[in-house]
Amino acid sequence: MSVPPPSPGAERFAGGMIVREKEPVNLETPFGSLDSFLTPVERFYVRCHHAQPRIGKDGWRLVIEGEVGQPCRLSYEELQAMEMRTIIATMECAGNGRAFLTPQHDGAQWEGGAVGTAEWTGVPLATVLALARPSPGVSEVILEGADAGPVKDLPKPAGEIHYARSLPLGKAMDDVLLALRMNGRELTPSHGFPLRAIVPGWYGMAAVKWLSRIVATGRPFHGYYQTVDYAYWDRRSGIPTLRPITTMRVKAQIARPEFAEAVTAGQPYRVHGAAWTAAAEISKVEVSTDGGHHWEEARLLGMPTPHAWHLWEFDWPVPASPGKAVVMARATDSSGHVQPLAHDDDGGSYLIHHALPVEVTICPEVPA
């Protein structure tokens, strides 16, 4: 079975981005354009749940409250004066690849471009929390954005709500960054100016944009975007239990060839893409050019970077006879996780990390 073609007539935004929604704005990177380790800011996907808030530096404050010994209100200038840290991290929307599910699922019809890798600079969340002195019983940290609006789908709370997600205190104190800059530049409004969270190894729903409030709590957070949306069914206990989505799954994704691409018979072709995982390294990427019957190992390019994708390539000697071929890629990480060949339906319209078959046409000669 091959992947269905992308949505016909997908509207293109300035810079070649694919418009998935106009309001709120949701833009996808054409993944076939992958040509560098870092994703340029103008080509990094944009995911919004509500209208983008308009925030200026002067009046904005980051509020830290809840079960803390010293509630804080930090200005943009105060954050800039703190010791900065720079990390590289891959961010993927938890619904990336939704357009390829059968039957079709509701939600933004992301194909493969709701993912990117950037250099993020900011203040460790642990530094900010230390100023507020969390109480001994704190177990979670809630991150709330300035963006707010009504929820469309049932079940839903009445009125407008802010986008908010929580992190276990251990993760919050470990490697979470409150980013002010992206690829060396001040955050753009679309990417969360003035401040956003970066949660290495977790799906993008945890990377709250337009961050305005941090709440320390000793009770589990059951907000809408924590339990109703961005959740999956976990069967580890033997009974389906709804759990919040957190860490990214191991995944290799093909940039080229694209679906329905024409390749020249008898000529070499460079199959390439990226692979990523959480809290481990990509140890192997395999490619199949016959729909998954036989697999060969691809080359990993460069050295591994913690929490970032690994680019890869494979030299495919295209068959001499015209026809069809199905190209697939699968990844294995250093923890032993292997990318599956089918989607787990307990993930619903999220956690889409199975190996996608890409059907191409082998032609006697491909026009220039």
VEXMAR-100319 format. One line per 8 residues: their letters; for each residue y, x, z of N, C-alpha, C. Coordinates in steps of 0.001 Angstrom, whole numbers, plus 500000, padded with zeros to 6 digits. Example, Ala and Ser with C-alpha at 12.3 -4.5 7.8 and 13.67 -1.06 7.14 Angstrom:
2
as> 494310:513190:507800:495500:512300:507800:496700:513200:507800; 497750:512850:507080:498940:513670:507140:500030:512900:507870;
//
This chain:
368
msvpppsp> 498812:500845:500000:500000:500000:500000:501238:500880:500000; 502206:500570:499159:503417:501380:499081:504581:500662:499738; 505580:501459:500085:506774:500913:500723:507521:500028:499730; 507997:498851:500160:508790:498018:499256:510088:498714:498893; 510664:498387:497752:511907:499055:497351:513048:498686:498279; 514098:499530:498327:515264:499211:499150:515907:497897:498708; 516722:497345:499571:517387:496090:499264:518169:496216:497960; 517952:495304:497011:518652:495409:495735:520154:495227:495904;
gaerfagg> 520912:496046:495173:522367:495886:495178:523025:496189:496490; 522429:497091:497276:523036:497434:498564:524450:497950:498349; 525385:497387:499093:526782:497748:498909:527057:499136:499460; 527844:499920:498718:528159:501283:499127:529565:501359:499704; 529691:502108:500782:530965:502313:501450:531543:503632:500951; 532807:503900:501271:533438:505170:500905:532596:506325:501425; 532385:507318:500572:531566:508455:500952:530098:508241:500699; 529741:507111:500092:528348:506870:499743:527521:506205:500814;
mivrekep> 528112:505846:501949:527361:505172:503006:526953:503770:502570; 525809:503314:503083:525293:501982:502764:525768:501005:503832; 526371:499910:503406:526866:498899:504343:525722:497958:504705; 525330:497960:505970:524311:497024:506450:524962:495767:507032; 526090:495930:507668:526883:494798:508151:528348:495196:508073; 529198:494217:507736:530641:494487:507701:531301:494232:509040; 530818:493236:509784:531420:492911:511080:530336:492412:512026; 529990:493182:513051:530509:494517:513315:530030:495528:512275;
vnletpfg> 530751:496621:512159:530452:497608:511123:529148:498340:511434; 528239:498344:510462:526996:499093:510569:526742:499786:509243; 526759:501113:509264:526671:501923:508056:525470:502859:508144; 524774:502972:507023:523564:503796:506958:523778:504988:506027; 523247:506126:506425:523259:507317:505586:522166:507206:504526; 522469:507438:503253:521384:507522:502265:520524:508747:502601; 519318:508544:503111:518527:509666:503615:518133:510631:502497; 518108:510150:501275:517791:511012:500154:518819:512097:499921;
sldsfltp> 519992:511969:500544:521051:512971:500389:520922:514107:501398; 519877:514092:502219:519693:515127:503235:519701:516513:502592; 520653:517357:502992:520740:518696:502416:521193:519746:503416; 521234:519390:504709:521670:520354:505714:521103:519969:507068; 521047:520957:507972:520508:520715:509309:521406:519770:510096; 522721:520038:510098:523667:519153:510771:524158:518085:509797; 524270:516865:510282:524770:515764:509480:526296:515722:509575; 527013:515796:508464:528478:515696:508535:528906:514390:509195;
verfyvrc> 530020:514437:509921:530501:513261:510647:530649:512064:509717; 531212:512289:508525:531458:511186:507603:530172:510624:506997; 529037:511308:507184:527758:510813:506678:526794:510442:507803; 527274:510452:509038:526433:510100:510185:526438:508572:510332; 525257:507994:510497:525161:506529:510556:526025:505945:511673; 526446:504705:511490:527293:504007:512462:526580:502730:512890; 526352:502580:514201:525725:501376:514750:526673:500746:515756; 527082:499502:515492:527955:498754:516404:527319:497413:516728;
hhaqprig> 527408:497015:517972:526908:495705:518396:528020:494673:518461; 529232:495131:518698:530415:494277:518750:531523:494978:517967; 532653:494306:517819:533783:494921:517116:534201:496212:517816; 534610:497196:517028:535048:498464:517598:536328:498270:518406; 536325:498679:519666:537551:498549:520473:538589:499580:520055; 539847:499226:520208:540934:500158:519933:541383:500769:521252; 541148:502065:521389:541412:502741:522659:542293:503956:522415; 543332:504100:523220:544183:505285:523187:543864:506187:524361;
kdgwrlvi> 544206:507453:524239:543918:508404:525318:544700:508094:526586; 545950:507686:526449:546833:507585:527605:546384:506556:528628; 546027:505364:528167:545687:504318:529119:544225:504276:529500; 543391:505025:528810:541946:504959:529050:541558:505715:530318; 540602:505167:531056:540034:505839:532225:538529:505623:532239; 537802:506648:532675:536370:506512:532934:536200:506201:534407; 535649:505016:534691:535471:504568:536075:534042:504863:536515; 533884:505517:537670:532565:505756:538265:532543:505048:539606;
egevgqpc> 531642:504083:539732:531623:503254:540933:530205:502824:541258; 530080:501823:542131:528766:501366:542565:528414:501990:543895; 527172:502401:544047:526691:502978:545309:527024:504469:545341; 528290:504748:545536:528784:506129:545568:529678:506326:546786; 529785:507580:547216:530634:507873:548371:532098:507986:548008; 532399:508295:546734:533772:508494:546314:533975:507945:544897; 534320:506655:544759:534593:506119:543424:535675:506933:542730; 535551:507070:541407:536478:507916:540646:537038:507181:539441;
rlsyeelq> 538224:507600:539018:538834:507163:537766:539341:508421:537073; 538671:508816:536003:538983:510072:535334:539698:509820:534021; 540777:510556:533798:541508:510441:532542:540873:511341:531488; 541316:511158:530256:540839:511987:529149:541180:513453:529415; 542375:513710:529917:542816:515069:530178:541994:515704:531304; 541640:514927:532307:540829:515466:533396:539433:515841:532908; 538867:515045:532036:537562:515388:531480:537648:516649:530624; 538698:516747:529822:538864:517924:528976:539015:519204:529788;
amemrtii> 539539:519087:531009:539751:520263:531850:538466:520734:532531; 537408:519930:532482:536152:520307:533117:535375:521287:532231; 534391:521944:532829:533572:522890:532082:532747:522147:531036; 532860:522591:529805:532205:521922:528685:530845:522551:528377; 530022:521732:527757:528715:522197:527278:528532:521682:525859; 527877:522456:525006:527605:522041:523631:526096:522028:523398; 525601:520936:522842:524183:520813:522513:524052:520290:521088; 522898:520500:520508:522559:519891:519220:521474:518866:519495;
atmecagn> 521648:517666:519001:520661:516613:519255:520578:515666:518075; 519355:515241:517788:519108:514220:516778:519192:512857:517437; 519844:511923:516766:519961:510555:517250:519395:509616:516193; 518500:508736:516604:517911:507760:515682:518044:506368:516271; 518499:505433:515463:518519:504038:515891:517085:503578:516103; 516851:502819:517170:515499:502356:517479:514942:501433:516399; 515829:500878:515547:515385:499995:514469:515337:500671:513114; 515499:501994:513077:515452:502713:511803:514107:502470:511106;
grafltpq> 514164:502080:509832:512947:501761:509097:512571:500300:509117; 513381:499446:509752:513043:498024:509886:512849:497339:508530; 513569:497782:507511:513470:497142:506194:512080:497260:505596; 511270:498189:506106:509950:498420:505534:508838:497694:506282; 509200:496878:507277:508179:496118:508009:507764:494888:507211; 506482:494570:507302:505946:493373:506672:505177:492577:507719; 505524:491279:507934:506611:490545:507284:507977:491041:507753; 509030:490587:507079:510382:491031:507398:510777:490586:508800;
hdgaqweg> 511459:491474:509521:511944:491175:510863:513452:490983:510835; 513945:490195:511798:515383:489998:511920:516050:491292:512373; 517336:491366:512139:518105:492541:512537:518600:493300:511331; 519460:494291:511572:519989:495107:510487:518838:495737:509719; 518876:495640:508397:517769:496108:507563:517932:497600:507221; 517828:498412:508269:517871:499853:508081:516663:500309:507273; 516894:501221:506340:515783:501819:505606:515369:503104:506331; 515885:504261:505933:515520:505478:506651:516708:506287:507118;
gavgtaew> 517927:505772:506900:519109:506578:507157:519840:506305:508446; 519250:505557:509373:519888:505351:510677:519438:506458:511621; 519665:507690:511181:519291:508872:511946:520185:510020:511488; 520492:510934:512405:521292:512096:512058:521253:513110:513177; 521687:514310:512858:521713:515397:513840:523121:515978:513870; 523654:516143:515068:525017:516658:515204:525112:517598:516391; 526196:518353:516412:526533:519201:517546:527507:518418:518419; 527157:518262:519683:527937:517442:520595:528518:518321:521705;
tgvplatv> 529784:518148:522020:530444:518925:523060:531070:517981:524081; 530830:518257:525342:531388:517406:526379:531028:517887:527767; 531074:516971:528714:530839:517262:530129:529483:516701:530534; 528639:517481:531188:527368:516928:531670:527603:515709:532571; 526797:514684:532383:526898:513506:533239:526698:513889:534701; 525845:514878:534963:525600:515312:536339:526881:515804:537014; 527757:516459:536254:529019:516957:536807:529907:515812:537263; 529982:514771:536449:530815:513617:536778:530224:512842:537950;
lalarpsp> 528907:512681:537958:528275:511963:539062:528470:512704:540384; 528441:514020:540331:528616:514798:541565:529972:514529:542208; 530991:514288:541388:532315:513979:541929:532305:512681:542733; 531476:511731:542277:531430:510420:542937:530459:510378:544114; 529595:511368:544225:528627:511475:545321:527739:510226:545459; 526746:510069:544553:525839:508923:544636:525138:508847:545991; 524942:507637:546466:524264:507425:547747:522786:507809:547628; 522118:508086:548738:520715:508520:548705:519770:507518:548029;
gvsevile> 520081:506238:548079:519181:505238:547513:519367:504971:546031; 520277:505663:545372:520532:505414:543950:519332:505841:543116; 518915:504974:542197:517771:505267:541325:518113:505151:539844; 519194:504447:539515:519582:504270:538124:521091:504435:537978; 521489:504761:536749:522904:504874:536422:523158:504001:535202; 524054:503026:535337:524377:502110:534240:525572:502663:533475; 525442:502715:532157:526530:503153:531281:527049:501934:530537; 528338:501659:530666:528930:500483:530029:530032:500912:529062;
gadagpvk> 529998:500333:527853:531012:500611:526852:532149:499621:526907; 533245:499975:526252:534398:499075:526199:534192:497964:525179; 533204:498104:524295:532948:497072:523284:532301:495859:523928; 532761:494678:523527:532250:493441:524113:532307:492324:523085; 531443:491332:523279:531425:490183:522395:530301:489248:522773; 530236:488085:522141:529145:487161:522417:527852:487623:521760; 526734:487252:522340:525422:487535:521771:524999:486349:520919; 524440:486624:519744:524098:485554:518801:522762:484895:519111;
dlpkpage> 521754:485697:519451:520384:485191:519518:519983:484781:520935; 519171:483737:521009:518606:483283:522274:517381:484126:522621; 517102:484288:523944:517927:483901:525089:519130:484828:525229; 520228:484269:525729:521449:485049:525821:522303:484567:526976; 523126:485435:527530:524077:485005:528552:525264:484311:527891; 525951:483491:528648:527118:482783:528115:528307:483730:528002; 529159:483453:527023:530399:484206:526893:530197:485605:526340; 531218:486430:526506:531173:487799:526010:530565:488741:527045;
ihyarslp> 529839:489716:526563:529299:490745:527450:529616:492119:526859; 529670:493117:527715:529844:494490:527276:528481:495078:526938; 528491:496014:525984:527251:496745:525709:526992:497689:526874; 525775:497656:527426:525444:498496:528576:523961:498811:528583; 523644:500033:528970:522269:500491:529151:522209:501334:530425; 521011:501462:530987:520875:502289:532184:519898:503437:531940; 520040:504464:532788:519171:505635:532763:518606:505851:534161; 517374:506329:534274:516900:506768:535588:517773:507912:536092;
lgkamddv> 517968:507978:537388:518842:509006:537944:518379:510404:537544; 517070:510619:537485:516562:511935:537117:517001:512359:535731; 516949:511443:534764:517395:511756:533408:518905:511961:533388; 519627:511110:534109:521088:511216:534139:521533:512566:534674; 520810:513103:535644:521185:514377:536252:520622:515572:535495; 519805:515322:534488:519123:516403:533782:519939:516948:532605; 519949:516218:531489:520531:516780:530270:521465:515839:529519; 521865:514735:530148:522748:513774:529477:524162:514342:529413;
llalrmng> 524776:514185:528255:526114:514718:528022:527094:513579:527782; 528289:513701:528329:529383:512791:528016:530236:513505:526967; 530054:513110:525707:530612:513867:524590:532025:513436:524251; 532887:514440:524031:534249:514233:523557:534408:514683:522109; 533496:515552:521659:533605:516092:520303:532247:516032:519596; 532329:515941:518280:531153:515855:517418:531349:516822:516259; 530424:517765:516107:530536:518806:515081:531884:519530:515159; 532333:519777:516398:533554:520542:516616:534843:519770:516489;
reltpshg> 534748:518469:516201:535945:517645:516029:535976:516548:517086; 537176:516094:517393:537330:514958:518292:536538:513771:517744; 535886:513042:518639:535128:511869:518203:536001:510940:517362; 535423:510363:516322:536117:509330:515568:535930:507991:516268; 536786:506991:515987:536601:505676:516594:535202:505097:516336; 534670:505292:515123:533352:504735:514793:532237:505372:515602; 532456:506601:516046:531420:507319:516793:531720:507378:518282; 532640:506500:518755:532763:506298:520188:533981:506852:520879;
fplraivp> 535007:507285:520126:536215:507805:520775:536740:506827:521825; 537097:507309:523005:537288:508711:523380:536072:509413:523974; 535029:508656:524359:533910:509255:525077:532645:508463:524788; 531550:509192:524572:530263:508530:524403:529186:509329:525121; 528088:508676:525417:526944:509356:526030:526034:509913:524937; 525448:511058:525197:524403:511621:524359:523191:511822:525265; 522080:511174:524915:520878:511210:525745:519784:511890:524936; 519636:513207:525057:518679:513942:524229:517260:513395:524337;
gwygmaav> 516616:513222:523179:515239:512767:523153:515062:511262:523201; 516136:510515:523443:516053:509054:523506:516637:508450:522238; 516189:507248:521935:516757:506530:520799:518240:506257:521028; 518942:505985:519928:520395:505897:519953:520963:504769:520788; 520162:503753:521127:520703:502648:521924:521147:503123:523302; 520649:504286:523757:521045:504823:525062:522355:505585:524994; 522777:505969:523786:523980:506799:523607:525214:505909:523547; 525561:505308:524660:526614:504294:524741:527943:504863:524246;
kwlsriva> 528573:504155:523327:529868:504563:522775:531010:503907:523555; 532209:504465:523359:533421:503956:524013:533183:503796:525523; 532519:504781:526081:532102:504712:527479:533308:504505:528387; 533239:503490:529226:534377:503167:530087:533999:503040:531555; 532714:502790:531830:532330:502582:533237:530925:503105:533478; 530736:503761:534609:529430:504237:535063:529186:503631:536436; 528045:502972:536594:527734:502293:537853:526433:502867:538413; 526491:503436:539608:525299:503938:540289:524679:502786:541080;
tgrpfhgy> 523372:502618:540949:522710:501486:541599:521326:501873:542112; 520912:501216:543155:519582:501424:543718:518592:500367:543276; 519026:499472:542396:518143:498410:541911:517942:498539:540406; 516790:498109:539881:516578:498170:538436:517608:497318:537697; 518111:497837:536604:519092:497131:535792:518363:496262:534780; 518707:494969:534745:518043:494029:533844:519036:493409:532865; 519976:494211:532375:520962:493711:531429:520350:493298:530109; 521132:492578:529306:520640:492044:528027:520092:493143:527135;
yqtvdyay> 520837:494237:526963:520429:495302:526053:519418:496259:526692; 518970:495894:527887:517960:496689:528591:516612:495978:528607; 516638:494644:528577:515394:493890:528766:515110:492873:527660; 516155:492148:527212:515950:491161:526147:515927:491860:524800; 516940:492683:524556:516988:493481:523334:516660:494930:523689; 516181:495672:522724:515769:497065:522907:514675:497198:523964; 513674:496350:523826:512510:496410:524701:511249:496261:523843; 510127:496661:524394:508847:496579:523672:507748:496201:524653;
wdrrsgip> 506604:495806:524115:505468:495437:524943:504593:496662:525195; 504419:496981:526453:503630:498137:526865:502312:497641:527459; 501184:498158:526972:499874:497711:527441:499144:498757:528280; 499866:499721:528803:499198:500765:529579:498495:500221:530817; 498990:499176:531375:498371:498581:532559:497305:497557:532201; 497073:497346:530911:496080:496372:530481:496655:494996:530245; 497866:494756:530715:498554:493490:530514:499879:493788:529826; 500209:493044:528753:501491:493317:528073:502669:493167:529033;
tlrpittm> 503449:494216:529162:504607:494237:530047:505814:494674:529246; 506893:493914:529337:508098:494244:528590:508825:495397:529266; 509059:496463:528496:509707:497652:529042:510874:498071:528152; 511900:498680:528731:513013:499168:527916:512558:500306:527002; 513076:500332:525799:512824:501443:524880:513572:502674:525399; 512921:503816:525338:513550:505055:525816:513351:506179:524799; 512268:506959:524936:512117:508186:524165:511699:507934:522713; 512195:508837:521836:511849:508764:520431:510383:509134:520225;
rvkaqiar> 509781:508531:519224:508394:508815:518853:508347:509900:517778; 507227:510594:517712:507075:511649:516716:507106:511043:515309; 507848:511709:514419:508062:511101:513097:508461:512155:512077; 507833:512130:510908:508280:512879:509742:508739:511869:508711; 509855:512131:508093:510415:511199:507118:510757:511952:505843; 510415:511352:504729:510650:511966:503426:512057:511631:502944; 512802:512675:502554:514109:512464:501925:513946:512307:500408; 513211:513221:499806:512906:513158:498382:511441:513489:498194;
pefaeavt> 510707:512787:497329:511246:511784:496411:511582:510479:497119; 512500:509733:496514:512826:508411:497001:511894:507386:496369; 511862:506193:496932:511008:505146:496398:511358:504876:494934; 510327:504808:494115:510445:504510:492682:511109:505629:491890; 511255:506798:492488:511824:507927:491747:510876:508345:490623; 511430:508797:489525:510646:509302:488401:510566:510819:488497; 509350:511357:488436:509138:512800:488470:508439:513217:487184; 508611:514475:486799:508086:514963:485525:506636:515401:485654;
agqpyrvh> 505785:514893:484797:504370:515255:484784:504212:516754:484534; 503289:517369:485296:502957:518762:485084:503978:519760:485586; 505023:519310:486246:506067:520198:486742:506058:520240:488277; 506421:521370:488889:506494:521421:490358:507645:520555:490867; 507444:519973:492021:508473:519126:492639:508568:519494:494115; 509788:519615:494626:510015:519928:496042:510106:518641:496849; 509032:518322:497546:509055:517225:498510:509689:517776:499790; 510668:517059:500352:511288:517579:501564:511798:516439:502438;
gaawtaaa> 512066:516793:503682:512561:515801:504632:512798:516423:505989; 512700:515609:507023:512921:516060:508401:511882:515406:509304; 511604:516064:510416:510667:515532:511408:511269:515737:512794; 510991:514792:513697:511560:514885:515049:510638:514239:516053; 510901:514527:517317:510112:513999:518418:510955:514098:519686; 510360:513848:520855:511097:513922:522118:510396:514885:523064; 511196:515733:523739:510705:516626:524791:509557:517510:524326; 509561:517875:523053:508525:518747:522498:509068:519334:521201;
eiskvevs> 508241:520130:520533:508615:520683:519235:507700:520129:518163; 508204:520054:516946:507355:519708:515817:506485:520925:515519; 505184:520766:515600:504277:521889:515361:503691:521876:513959; 503678:520693:513321:503076:520609:511988:503565:519368:511263; 503816:519513:509966:504056:518379:509082:503068:518480:507935; 502402:517384:507648:501441:517324:506548:501932:516339:505496; 501610:516621:504252:502014:515775:503135:500775:515358:502350; 500763:514102:501967:499723:513579:501078:500393:513076:499810;
tdgghhwe> 499797:513361:498677:500333:512865:497406:499364:511892:496741; 498376:511440:497524:497412:510469:496984:497215:509292:497923; 498306:508896:498592:498251:507709:499440:497536:507901:500749; 497394:509121:501228:496796:509361:502535:495343:509767:502521; 494756:509994:501353:493346:510401:501291:493176:511884:501618; 494085:512698:501158:494045:514135:501418:495418:514596:501907; 495394:515562:502830:496648:516048:503425:496719:517565:503323; 497921:518079:503059:498173:519514:503029:499387:519809:503902;
earllgmp> 499403:521010:504488:500469:521347:505425:501744:521758:504692; 502869:521238:505154:504178:521590:504614:504735:522804:505353; 505801:523386:504821:506487:524495:505471:507598:523961:506366; 507621:524441:507608:508727:524133:508505:509828:525153:508248; 511055:524683:508110:512180:525537:507746:513006:525901:508971; 513235:527193:509172:514037:527620:510301:513269:527569:511611; 513985:527850:512692:513399:527859:514024:513612:526498:514701; 512714:526128:515617:512897:524848:516308:514118:524862:517213;
tphawhlw> 514784:523718:517296:515933:523517:518183:515596:522363:519123; 515679:522571:520436:515324:521487:521362:516085:520198:521059; 515368:519089:521025:515931:517749:520846:516533:517517:519450; 516232:518398:518507:516772:518233:517159:515637:518189:516144; 515927:517561:515007:514893:517482:513967:514608:518867:513391; 513441:518941:512712:513012:520165:512045:512884:519827:510569; 513637:520521:509741:513533:520299:508300:512238:520913:507774; 511708:520339:506711:510451:520815:506133:510463:520616:504618;
efdwpvpa> 509546:521298:503918:509423:521152:502471:507980:521388:502049; 507650:520877:500887:506289:521000:500346:506381:521090:498828; 505726:522101:498253:505708:522263:496800:504560:521454:496212; 504923:520436:495462:503929:519524:494889:503744:519831:493401; 502556:520262:493016:502276:520400:491584:501972:519016:491002; 502944:518404:490408:502801:517035:489906:501697:516990:488842; 500801:515997:488928:499732:515896:487925:500273:515831:486500; 499463:516318:485560:499881:516359:484158:499840:514989:483490;
spgkavvm> 499067:514071:484066:498916:512749:483452:499948:511771:484015; 500654:511035:483149:501610:510022:483624:500898:508937:484429; 501641:508285:485301:501081:507214:486118:501872:507024:487390; 501186:506626:488444:501811:506399:489743:501216:507355:490764; 502001:507689:491766:501523:508488:492891:502184:507987:494159; 501468:508086:495266:502010:507666:496558:502097:508889:497471; 503324:509228:497856:503592:510402:498686:503828:509950:500124; 503231:510674:501074:503374:510353:502493:503549:511642:503284;
aratdssg> 504139:511519:504469:504271:512662:505373:503963:512206:506788; 503339:513097:507552:503080:512791:508966:503294:514055:509782; 503745:513874:511013:504079:515000:511887:503180:515022:513113; 503010:516217:513652:502329:516439:514927:503261:517279:515787; 503382:516932:517073:504251:517734:517928:503447:518583:518903; 504154:519448:519634:503500:520410:520513:502850:519767:521731; 503126:518489:521970:502448:517761:523045:501182:517073:522561; 500876:517228:521271:499663:516636:520711:499838:515252:520138;
hvqplahd> 501068:514723:520116:501297:513408:519529:501259:513505:518004; 500514:512615:517393:500384:512585:515935:500985:511288:515415; 501778:511397:514387:502412:510216:513786:501340:509265:513259; 501399:507998:513620:500371:507051:513165:500581:506638:511712; 499567:505999:511153:499628:505530:509769:499992:504049:509679; 500105:503383:510831:500461:501956:510823:501405:501670:511981; 502243:500656:511806:503193:500261:512849:502479:499516:513964; 502853:499808:515191:502336:499097:516361:503156:497824:516535;
ddggsyli> 502526:496671:516354:503254:495404:516421:503846:495120:517798; 503352:495788:518839:503950:495608:520160:505366:496178:520216; 505724:496984:519223:507085:497490:519147:508040:496510:518506; 507513:495408:517947:508361:494426:517285:509110:495053:516131; 510434:494901:516131:511249:495474:515053:511822:496826:515431; 511217:497465:516447:511664:498774:516917:510494:499764:516897; 510800:501015:517251:509791:502081:517364:508994:502227:516066; 509699:502243:514946:509063:502270:513627:508896:503731:513226;
hhalpvev> 507727:504279:513484:507539:505710:513229:506235:506004:512498; 505637:504995:511892:504419:505263:511132:504764:505945:509808; 503786:506606:509222:503983:507316:507957:504187:506301:506830; 505343:506370:506185:505673:505407:505140:505225:505917:503777; 504459:505124:503028:504068:505533:501673:505204:505317:500678; 505504:506338:499909:506579:506286:498919:505959:506384:497529; 506030:505305:496777:505442:505294:495438:506433:505835:494414; 505984:506770:493607:506816:507344:492560:506121:507167:491209;
ticpevpa> 506909:507317:490155:506383:507217:488795:506340:508597:488165; 505183:508981:487646:505023:510263:486966:505228:510008:485470; 506267:510629:484923:506644:510403:483522:506399:511660:482693; 506125:511487:481393:505958:512663:480521:507194:513555:480537; 508376:512942:480590:509608:513686:480654:510666:512815:481319; 511305:513345:482340:512329:512590:483066:513672:512918:482436; 514435:511893:482000:515758:512149:481411:516662:512894:482369; 517491:513750:481854:518437:514510:482679:519462:513577:483277;
//
